Amino acid sequence: MRLDALDGLRTLGHRLPRPAPPCHLRTREQIEEEVGVIETHPAQHEAFGPDRRVHGSYPTRVTDELAERLRAAGCVFAEDEANALRAAFSGEALETAVARRIEGSPLEQVLGFAAIGDVRVDLGPGVFVPRARATAIAEIAAARRPDARIVVDLGCGAGTLAAILATRLAARIIGTEVDPVAMSSARRTARRYGFEVAEGSWWSPLPSSSRGRIDLAVAYLPHVPTGQLHRIHADFRAHEPEVSVDGGPDGLDPWRAVAHEAASWLAPGGLFVTLIAPEQRTEARRIGEDAGLDVEYEESDDDLVLLAHRPGDR
Ligand SMILES: C[S@@+](CC[C@H](N)C(=O)[O-])C[C@H]1O[C@@H](n2cnc3c(N)ncnc32)[C@H](O)[C@@H]1O
């Protein structure tokens, strides 16, 4: 979870505090200079050609009234957003959706889904918007444990990591989540991808029969230090619950809670994978080692993927 003010802007729903110039007039590099490196939505992969200039039918949409309204509200990819909204809604429902977007609701919450990696998760209002950077957790986890049989996604939110893992592994997958609003989205995502969900804190709602038998656990834990929450983009602060991002004084309280019980839930040789900020490296390792786990790191762009192993033979 990046701590800069642009966190949350890196999805299709980039919004600036002022009208954004038409994106077809600018290269991707120019846009990235303004808003940071862009994690593209599949729609944008189609929109950006090999020369990294916006192409296709975009110039004809310059006069698009809906795109103009979205641009005036600061939406960087106003043309893409207009198309996405029109594809999902029509008539009065479209007007309501546009009003919510202009008022600052993240685009994915307005659309009711987020397309991330190669999965599509249900996303109701007030549910954490999946970040593309978190897909590294699931990809690395699946690559490290392709033969995992029991897998858990702790704090599954809308079910993003569980959904990705369900497309990669032939395993029983269970997502846990404490927030009942996120659980509603997770349940719908779970039906599509065939995993289970259980409501409660971290490991506690898991079936007791899985204790000591979990081959692989993943989590995109809240890890923003409380004092830095104000740096998250205002649209996301207003529409995502604090419990999804607030990691306590140093951002590592959720990891402390999860690590504390990890060795009793993981199978011998079992693996837990999460993502932290580079400045949390030393303390996060100490927490894992104090809990009896062997900790290693893999770099992923600006983040660190933490891999904690329960010692023992698999
Ligand atoms: C950063 S979000 C990640 C959500 C999802 N894994 C994703 O990548 O989109 C963290 C999630 O942890 C959940 N959470 C926070 N505290 C929790 C707890 N004690 N037990 C279970 N889940 C919790 C939040 O509700 C939120 O959905």
Ligand as a Chemical Component Dictionary entry (heavy atoms), coordinates in Angstrom:
data_LIG
# 
_chem_comp.id                   LIG 
_chem_comp.type                 NON-POLYMER 
_chem_comp.pdbx_formal_charge   0 
_chem_comp.three_letter_code    LIG 
# 
loop_
_chem_comp_atom.comp_id 
_chem_comp_atom.atom_id 
_chem_comp_atom.alt_atom_id 
_chem_comp_atom.type_symbol 
_chem_comp_atom.charge 
_chem_comp_atom.model_Cartn_x 
_chem_comp_atom.model_Cartn_y 
_chem_comp_atom.model_Cartn_z 
_chem_comp_atom.pdbx_ordinal 
LIG C1  C1  C 0  -6.095  -3.795  2.248  1  
LIG S1  S1  S 1  -7.674  -4.564  2.315  2  
LIG C2  C2  C 0  -7.404  -5.922  1.202  3  
LIG C3  C3  C 0  -8.658  -6.575  0.722  4  
LIG C4  C4  C 0  -8.438  -7.633  -0.366 5  
LIG N1  N1  N 0  -7.563  -8.694  0.088  6  
LIG C5  C5  C 0  -7.892  -6.986  -1.617 7  
LIG O1  O1  O 0  -6.709  -7.187  -1.926 8  
LIG O2  O2  O -1 -8.644  -6.268  -2.300 9  
LIG C6  C6  C 0  -7.640  -5.307  3.915  10 
LIG C7  C7  C 0  -8.872  -6.109  4.283  11 
LIG O3  O3  O 0  -8.685  -6.646  5.608  12 
LIG C8  C8  C 0  -9.930  -6.611  6.275  13 
LIG N2  N2  N 0  -9.687  -6.688  7.717  14 
LIG C9  C9  C 0  -9.263  -5.731  8.569  15 
LIG N3  N3  N 0  -9.158  -6.205  9.820  16 
LIG C10 C10 C 0  -9.530  -7.516  9.759  17 
LIG C11 C11 C 0  -9.612  -8.564  10.732 18 
LIG N4  N4  N 0  -9.313  -8.365  12.014 19 
LIG N5  N5  N 0  -10.003 -9.772  10.309 20 
LIG C12 C12 C 0  -10.330 -10.010 9.004  21 
LIG N6  N6  N 0  -10.258 -9.060  8.033  22 
LIG C13 C13 C 0  -9.869  -7.829  8.419  23 
LIG C14 C14 C 0  -10.536 -5.300  5.826  24 
LIG O4  O4  O 0  -11.932 -5.268  6.074  25 
LIG C15 C15 C 0  -10.161 -5.294  4.351  26 
LIG O5  O5  O 0  -11.148 -5.938  3.583  27 
# 
loop_
_chem_comp_bond.comp_id 
_chem_comp_bond.atom_id_1 
_chem_comp_bond.atom_id_2 
_chem_comp_bond.value_order 
_chem_comp_bond.pdbx_ordinal 
LIG C1  S1  SING 1  
LIG S1  C2  SING 2  
LIG S1  C6  SING 3  
LIG C2  C3  SING 4  
LIG C3  C4  SING 5  
LIG C4  N1  SING 6  
LIG C4  C5  SING 7  
LIG C5  O1  DOUB 8  
LIG C5  O2  SING 9  
LIG C6  C7  SING 10 
LIG C7  O3  SING 11 
LIG C7  C15 SING 12 
LIG O3  C8  SING 13 
LIG C8  N2  SING 14 
LIG C8  C14 SING 15 
LIG N2  C9  SING 16 
LIG N2  C13 SING 17 
LIG C9  N3  DOUB 18 
LIG N3  C10 SING 19 
LIG C10 C11 SING 20 
LIG C10 C13 DOUB 21 
LIG C11 N4  SING 22 
LIG C11 N5  DOUB 23 
LIG N5  C12 SING 24 
LIG C12 N6  DOUB 25 
LIG N6  C13 SING 26 
LIG C14 O4  SING 27 
LIG C14 C15 SING 28 
LIG C15 O5  SING 29 
# 
